Amino acid sequence: MNLELDDDLRLLADSVSGWLAQHLPFDRRRGLRGGVALRAFWDELQGALAVAGAGLPESLDGFGGGAPAHMVVMEAAGAALAPLPYIDSAVLVGTLLTELGGHDALGQAIAKGEALAVLAWEEAQSRGEPLSLRTTAEQGASGGWTLTGTKRAVRWVAEADTVLVTAQTTQGPAIFRLTGPLALTTYRLIDDHPAADLVLDGQPAEVLAVGDTVAAALVLAVDAATAALCAEAVGLMRTLLADTIDYTRQRKQFGQTLSSFQVLQHRMVDMRMQIEQAAAAALLAALKPRDPAVISAAKTTIGDAVRFVGQQAVQLHGAMGMTEELRVGHYFRRTTAIENQFGDADRHLARYVALKVA
């Protein structure tokens, strides 16, 4: 198994990280709040690097980088704390459309950056399980479909050009494209990402796929998004550790820098060990995106690591750790969100055990 990035992936990583370093300094990142500003930033990045197509297959006019490309893009995004809909659109929806087949026009629009598409799949009881569905779909006498239910915390839905929804039918789970006005309750999440609750009360929709193939494609798409999220977490943690080391080298106590105290050195070494374990798990998830046990093992490892590294970073910064002026508090809020996104460590540990026992 080759654990080294090839030249194309190295170039992609350097391009994304270099562009973000130049165009997303912390002062600008701190001011990027609200869906309109965030969508404009995504369009700016896409216009410069055409990054949305990095991991999508060539059949959808992507660059064919697959899960490893998703990994390097999101690790760079995490290091810069870039609020991007890359996972929501390019990874989650892109993977779903690739698996389902027959929807090349939408997939190509996503890859080219011409459309931002999101999938509303999580509900109050989901806890990261994509097939836990209470939203229902009914087909009328004229052949049209209507949906009933509520989707929770749908990221980027108000900013999206296309909204897809999961629902249960008499033939099994299905994927629909919403038509008509949407009933949204919008808000900003703890990590500054835009989100909304989506109420479906007789919402008209167009069916894209229904049946057993949907279940397999949906699980695979959520796993692909989870793997990309793990890579983002690694980038976040690397920056948290770097900022913590820099801070302890500057801050003095009893006439000595904090970094000279052995007990604090040990804590930062523990942070490094957690990050390297998480990085290895994220890399394996990118190399084996179709292995659900590997994905859940990675998410469990990442969940434990981001909690430890985030808490240590804040504590070692003291009271400054949660101020608006330092970026460590902003990174900590994103790591807190990642703990629960796509299912928490407990859910993935239980899934891993069930897969291995089976």
Protein Blocks (a to p, Z undefined) as FASTA:
>chain_A
ZZbdcfklmmmmmmmmmmmmmmmcfklmmmmgcjklmmmmmmmmmmmnommmmmpcfklo
pnonojmlmmmmmmmmmmnopacfklmmmmmmmmmmmmngoilmmmmmmmnopaccdddf
bdfklnopaklcfbdcdddfkopacdedddehiehklmpmbdcdddddfkbccddddedj
ddddddddfkopacdddddehiacddfbgcjklmmmmmmmmmmmmmmmmmmmmmmmmmmm
mmmmmmmmmpcgehiafklpmklmmmmmmmmmmmmmmmmmmmmmmmmmmbmklmmmmmmm
mmmmmmmmmmmmmmmnmmmlmgmkbmklmmmmmmmmmmmggpafklmmmmmmmmmmZZ
